[in-house]
Amino acid sequence: MTNAKMTEQVRNGRGFIAALDQSGGSTPKALKLYGISESEYSGEEQMFDLIHAMRARIIKSPAFTGDKVVGAILFEQTMDRTIDGVPTATYLWERRGVVPFLKIDKGLEPEADGVQLMKPIPGLDDLLARAVKAGIFGTKERSVIHAANRKGIAAIVAQQFEIGRQVAAHGLMPILEPEVTISIPDKAEAEAILQEEILKHLEGLEGQVMLKLSLPTVPDFYQPLVKHPKVLKVVALSGGYSRDEANRILAQNHGIIASFSRALSEGLSAQQSDAEFDAVLKDAVDSIYAASIT
């Protein structure tokens, strides 16, 4: 069973979910944006030490609390590490009042039928068992839609719900993330097909899921999902938009909260003093919070 207090915070808490789950190939880019070039570290171990230090700095900032940050999505290695000697998920919930989630997908398959399905996730049941033990509330899994191809989108949604059921069987809350690429010419058509397919799968669902979706072309388009009794919460990814643009579009979509990654960390730098870092993060948190509660 999911933690009742965490469920209540996700359902009714005012704020957004921070995506702190860069992994593998996306970590060097995240570090570069943070002001740390690839020449400053050697090998994966040092790379992940640096990205953990960045995440810990964000989490420990006075701006990062459950008052405005409902939850945070972690990478597996972040879950396995500590902050000031406290396991990260425990630190998030007990010290910051932020609900911890875990990214579980292992990347994407090559594109077929206009989509990229998730790669197989070996050892998923073991990972989910570890997540439960670590105090994780829910999980997140990402696949990507590149065209309004009904066959491909149907396959993506089916895979998302299949993995979601496996997650729920461990008592965790699944966040299903079938991302629609924001630059495609048939984005609105892809979103219409996506919503139809999600609604079909919700009909036979036991329990609830969360959905993480690209900001829609038409404001409030996803209201049938926002209001669906089997959807705990709909959250939005920034998808490559700048923070200002993502916030502007998010504010037009009532009942959806942010789950931003790059748009959250935009402007943060390893070279900033703690006071400078905290001030930039506070501006980011305040702006994303305002857009999420509109």
C-alpha positions as CSV (number, residue, x, y, z in Angstrom):
1,M,0.0,0.0,0.0
2,T,1.2,3.5,-0.8
3,N,1.9,5.8,2.1
4,A,-1.4,7.6,2.9
5,K,0.2,10.9,3.9
6,M,2.3,10.9,0.7
7,T,-0.8,10.1,-1.4
8,E,-2.7,13.0,0.2
9,Q,0.2,15.4,-0.5
10,V,0.4,14.4,-4.2
11,R,-3.4,14.6,-4.6
12,N,-4.0,17.9,-2.8
13,G,-0.6,19.5,-2.1
14,R,0.0,22.9,-3.7
15,G,3.2,22.8,-5.8
16,F,5.1,20.7,-8.3
17,I,7.2,17.6,-8.7
18,A,11.0,18.2,-9.3
19,A,12.6,15.9,-11.9
20,L,16.1,15.1,-10.5
21,D,16.5,11.9,-12.5
22,Q,19.1,12.6,-15.2
23,S,21.0,9.4,-15.8
24,G,23.4,7.8,-18.3
25,G,23.8,9.8,-21.4
26,S,21.9,12.8,-20.1
27,T,24.2,13.4,-17.1
28,P,27.1,15.0,-19.0
29,K,24.7,17.5,-20.5
30,A,23.2,18.3,-17.1
31,L,26.6,18.8,-15.6
32,K,27.7,21.0,-18.5
33,L,24.6,23.2,-18.0
34,Y,25.6,23.3,-14.3
35,G,29.1,24.6,-15.3
36,I,31.1,21.4,-15.1
37,S,32.7,20.3,-18.3
38,E,33.6,16.7,-19.2
39,S,37.3,17.6,-18.9
40,E,36.8,18.1,-15.2
41,Y,36.0,14.5,-14.4
42,S,37.1,11.0,-15.5
43,G,34.8,8.0,-15.7
44,E,31.3,7.3,-14.6
45,E,32.1,7.2,-10.9
46,Q,33.3,10.7,-10.8
47,M,30.5,11.9,-13.1
48,F,27.8,10.4,-10.8
49,D,29.6,11.8,-7.7
50,L,29.3,15.3,-9.2
51,I,25.7,15.0,-10.3
52,H,24.8,13.6,-6.8
53,A,26.5,16.6,-5.2
54,M,24.4,18.9,-7.5
55,R,21.2,17.1,-6.5
56,A,22.1,17.2,-2.9
57,R,22.7,20.9,-3.1
58,I,19.3,21.5,-4.7
59,I,17.5,19.2,-2.1
60,K,19.3,20.9,0.9
61,S,18.5,24.4,-0.3
62,P,16.0,26.4,1.8
63,A,14.0,26.9,-1.4
64,F,13.4,23.2,-1.8
65,T,10.7,22.1,0.7
66,G,7.3,20.5,0.6
67,D,5.6,23.9,0.8
68,K,6.1,24.3,-2.9
69,V,7.8,21.1,-4.1
70,V,5.3,18.3,-3.7
71,G,7.6,15.5,-4.8
72,A,11.0,14.7,-6.5
73,I,11.9,12.0,-9.0
74,L,15.3,10.3,-8.4
75,F,17.7,8.3,-10.4
76,E,18.4,4.8,-9.1
77,Q,21.9,5.8,-7.9
78,T,20.5,8.8,-6.2
79,M,18.1,6.6,-4.2
80,D,21.0,4.3,-3.3
81,R,23.1,7.3,-2.0
82,T,22.9,9.5,1.1
83,I,22.7,13.1,1.9
84,D,24.5,14.0,5.2
85,G,24.5,10.3,6.0
86,V,20.7,9.9,5.5
87,P,19.3,7.8,2.6
88,T,18.2,10.3,-0.1
89,A,14.5,9.2,-0.1
90,T,14.4,9.4,3.7
91,Y,16.0,12.8,3.7
92,L,13.5,14.1,1.1
93,W,10.5,13.0,3.1
94,E,11.6,13.4,6.7
95,R,13.8,16.5,6.4
96,R,12.2,18.4,3.4
97,G,8.6,17.1,3.3
98,V,9.0,16.1,-0.3
99,V,7.5,12.8,-1.7
100,P,10.2,10.6,-3.3
101,F,9.7,8.9,-6.7
102,L,12.1,6.7,-8.7
103,K,12.9,6.7,-12.4
104,I,12.8,3.0,-13.5
105,D,13.1,2.9,-17.3
106,K,16.4,2.0,-18.9
107,G,16.2,4.1,-22.0
108,L,14.5,3.8,-25.4
109,E,14.3,1.4,-28.3
110,P,15.0,2.6,-31.8
111,E,12.1,4.4,-33.4
112,A,9.4,2.3,-35.0
113,D,5.8,3.2,-36.1
114,G,6.6,6.8,-35.1
115,V,7.4,6.0,-31.4
116,Q,10.2,4.8,-29.2
117,L,9.1,2.1,-26.7
118,M,11.0,1.5,-23.5
119,K,13.8,-1.0,-23.6
120,P,13.3,-4.1,-21.4
121,I,13.9,-3.4,-17.7
122,P,15.8,-6.4,-16.4
123,G,15.5,-7.1,-12.6
124,L,12.5,-4.7,-12.3
125,D,10.9,-6.6,-9.5
126,D,14.1,-6.6,-7.5
127,L,14.4,-2.8,-8.1
128,L,10.8,-2.2,-7.0
129,A,11.4,-4.2,-3.9
130,R,14.5,-2.1,-3.1
131,A,12.4,1.1,-3.8
132,V,9.8,0.0,-1.3
133,K,12.4,-0.7,1.3
134,A,14.0,2.7,0.7
135,G,10.7,4.5,1.3
136,I,10.0,5.5,-2.3
137,F,6.3,6.4,-3.0
138,G,6.1,5.8,-6.7
139,T,8.0,5.4,-10.0
140,K,8.4,7.0,-13.4
141,E,8.9,5.4,-16.8
142,R,9.4,7.3,-20.1
143,S,8.8,6.5,-23.7
144,V,8.5,8.9,-26.6
145,I,6.0,9.7,-29.4
146,H,7.4,11.3,-32.6
147,A,4.4,11.1,-34.9
148,A,0.6,10.8,-34.8
149,N,0.8,7.1,-35.6
150,R,-2.1,5.2,-34.0
151,K,-0.4,1.8,-34.1
152,G,2.7,3.2,-32.4
153,I,0.9,5.2,-29.8
154,A,-1.3,2.3,-29.0
155,A,1.8,0.2,-28.4
156,I,3.4,2.8,-26.2
157,V,0.3,3.2,-24.0
158,A,-0.1,-0.6,-23.7
159,Q,3.5,-0.9,-22.6
160,Q,3.2,1.9,-20.1
161,F,0.1,0.4,-18.5
162,E,1.7,-3.1,-18.4
163,I,4.8,-1.8,-16.5
164,G,2.5,0.4,-14.4
165,R,0.6,-2.7,-13.2
166,Q,3.9,-4.4,-12.3
167,V,4.8,-1.3,-10.3
168,A,1.4,-1.2,-8.5
169,A,1.7,-4.8,-7.5
170,H,4.6,-3.7,-5.3
171,G,2.4,-1.1,-3.6
172,L,4.0,1.8,-5.5
173,M,2.3,4.6,-7.5
174,P,3.3,4.5,-11.2
175,I,3.8,7.7,-13.2
176,L,3.3,6.8,-16.8
177,E,5.2,9.1,-19.1
178,P,4.4,8.8,-22.9
179,E,6.1,12.0,-23.9
180,V,5.0,13.7,-27.2
181,T,7.9,15.5,-28.9
182,I,7.0,19.2,-28.8
183,S,8.5,20.0,-32.3
184,I,6.5,17.5,-34.4
185,P,4.1,19.0,-37.0
186,D,1.2,16.7,-36.0
187,K,1.6,17.2,-32.2
188,A,-2.1,18.0,-31.7
189,E,-3.2,14.9,-33.6
190,A,-0.7,12.7,-31.6
191,E,-2.1,14.1,-28.3
192,A,-5.7,13.3,-29.4
193,I,-4.8,9.7,-30.2
194,L,-2.8,9.4,-27.0
195,Q,-5.7,10.6,-24.8
196,E,-8.1,8.1,-26.5
197,E,-5.7,5.2,-25.9
198,I,-5.1,6.2,-22.3
199,L,-8.8,6.5,-21.6
200,K,-9.3,3.0,-23.0
201,H,-6.8,1.5,-20.6
202,L,-8.1,3.5,-17.6
203,E,-11.5,1.7,-18.1
204,G,-10.2,-1.7,-17.0
205,L,-7.6,-0.4,-14.4
206,E,-7.7,-1.4,-10.8
207,G,-6.4,1.4,-8.5
208,Q,-4.9,4.6,-9.8
209,V,-2.0,5.9,-11.9
210,M,-0.3,9.2,-12.4
211,L,0.4,10.6,-15.9
212,K,3.4,12.7,-17.0
213,L,2.5,14.3,-20.3
214,S,4.0,17.0,-22.7
215,L,2.2,20.3,-22.4
216,P,-0.7,20.1,-24.9
217,T,-1.2,22.2,-28.0
218,V,-4.7,23.1,-27.0
219,P,-5.1,24.6,-23.4
220,D,-6.9,22.3,-21.0
221,F,-7.0,19.5,-23.6
222,Y,-6.2,16.9,-21.0
223,Q,-9.1,17.8,-18.7
224,P,-10.8,14.3,-19.2
225,L,-7.6,12.8,-17.7
226,V,-7.2,15.4,-14.9
227,K,-10.8,14.7,-13.8
228,H,-10.6,10.9,-14.2
229,P,-11.2,9.0,-10.9
230,K,-8.4,6.6,-11.8
231,V,-5.8,9.3,-12.3
232,L,-4.2,10.5,-9.0
233,K,-2.5,13.5,-10.7
234,V,-1.5,14.7,-14.2
235,V,1.9,16.4,-14.3
236,A,3.7,18.1,-17.2
237,L,7.2,17.8,-18.5
238,S,8.9,20.9,-19.9
239,G,10.0,19.0,-23.0
240,G,12.6,21.4,-24.2
241,Y,10.7,24.7,-23.6
242,S,12.5,27.4,-21.6
243,R,11.3,27.8,-18.1
244,D,9.3,31.0,-18.9
245,E,7.6,29.4,-21.9
246,A,6.9,26.1,-20.0
247,N,5.4,28.1,-17.1
248,R,3.3,30.2,-19.5
249,I,1.8,27.2,-21.2
250,L,1.4,25.3,-17.9
251,A,-0.6,28.1,-16.4
252,Q,-3.2,27.6,-19.2
253,N,-3.8,24.0,-18.2
254,H,-5.8,23.9,-15.0
255,G,-5.3,21.0,-12.6
256,I,-1.9,20.0,-14.1
257,I,1.3,20.6,-12.1
258,A,4.8,20.8,-13.4
259,S,7.4,18.0,-13.3
260,F,10.3,19.9,-14.8
261,S,14.0,18.9,-15.0
262,R,16.1,21.2,-17.1
263,A,13.6,24.0,-16.7
264,L,14.0,23.7,-12.9
265,S,17.8,23.7,-12.9
266,E,18.1,26.4,-15.5
267,G,20.6,29.1,-14.3
268,L,22.1,27.1,-11.5
269,S,25.9,26.8,-11.5
270,A,28.6,25.0,-9.5
271,Q,30.5,28.3,-9.4
272,Q,27.7,30.2,-7.6
273,S,28.1,30.9,-3.9
274,D,25.4,29.2,-1.7
275,A,23.6,32.5,-1.4
276,E,23.6,33.0,-5.2
277,F,22.6,29.4,-5.8
278,D,19.7,29.5,-3.3
279,A,18.5,32.8,-4.8
280,V,18.4,31.4,-8.4
281,L,16.7,28.2,-7.2
282,K,14.1,30.2,-5.2
283,D,13.2,32.2,-8.3
284,A,12.8,29.0,-10.3
285,V,10.8,27.2,-7.6
286,D,8.5,30.3,-7.0
287,S,7.8,30.7,-10.8
288,I,7.1,27.0,-11.4
289,Y,5.0,26.8,-8.2
290,A,2.9,29.8,-9.4
291,A,2.3,28.2,-12.8
292,S,1.3,24.9,-11.1
293,I,-1.3,26.3,-8.8
294,T,-3.0,28.6,-11.4
